[in-house]
Amino acid sequence: MDVLSNMKKWFIALAGLLLTVTLAGCGNQTVATTSGGKITESAYYSSLKGTSSGKQVLQQMILNKVLEKQYGDKVKKSEVTKQFNTYKAQYGSSFKSVLAQSGMTESGLKTEIRSNLLLKEAVKDNVKISDAQYKKQFKSYEPEVTVAHILVSKKSTAEKVISELKDTKKSDMTSEFTKLAKKYSTDTATKNKGGKLSAFDSTDTSLDSTFKKAAFKLKTGDYTATPVKTQYGYHVILMLKNPGKGTLNQHKAELKKQIIDNDMNDSTILHNVVAKVLKKGDVSIKDNDLKNILSDYLSSSKSSSATSSSK
């Protein structure tokens, strides 16, 4: 489950790990009884706090508290629900089984999604993006386009499709392409939809890079004059909608989003941002055995500043 694995890089699953204990103010209430005696909350807490997983849980709980305080009003419940539904749709009928294999629940996933969105707000707030970074990002930037394709196994078949498209008027191109997709395409997911694919831009990771490169060169209404070879076979690509690259200033908001998304995968930047957030959160550890649990972050925050990896 790649999407969830990336999230778990910085946010451990709270569901299941927290169980019935809170890592502060534990009493002597019985957690479990056995023939050999009972296990109390305080005994469980003392044991758990000495483990790496227990320390991770406390770190995450502290971070969630300060992130909520500083950025909670910037992350709407609807955003969490939207991202959750995207993941659910992505995995379809296997969603629940994949969650189970990852040791997660639906509520646990929603908690992680919110935590991730809160951290993204912190990155936006603490990372400065230079003009040089915008220019670098714009070089590889391509706006969202919509294409249709016909996939076949032989180059000669692709060339035949191109030949049949040759004398078609632009006004009739989409309808003709739809007919040929139904006739020739081996892509069962799109052949009955005229070969139409979901819109994508330069950040897309699901499509073959050769396919994307060929597609981005096309203007609206144009198709590839030669077959495009990928690991799946040979494609004929029709550009249904390409708004054109335009200028950097026209796409600055989208470029900023892409840079921030890149920074969310940079462990050094995330470490520095978390350090700043925790320092601002005025955290005080009351348990002497755990007083150094955040030392790696709080000591570094004195000398480190969050700068984008794109610089």
WONORMO-V12553 format. One record per helix or strand. SS is the DSSP state (H for helix, E for strand). FROM is the first residue (numbers start at 1). TO is the last residue. If there is no record, write none. Layout:
# WONORMO-V12553
SS,FROM,TO  SS,FROM,TO
This chain:
# WONORMO-V12553
H,2,7  E,30,34  E,37,40  H,41,48  H,52,74  H,77,101  H,106,126  E,128,128  H,131,140  E,145,152  H,155,165  H,170,184  H,191,193  E,196,196  E,200,200  H,209,216  E,223,223  E,228,230  E,233,242  H,249,263  H,267,280  H,288,290  H,295,300  E,307,307
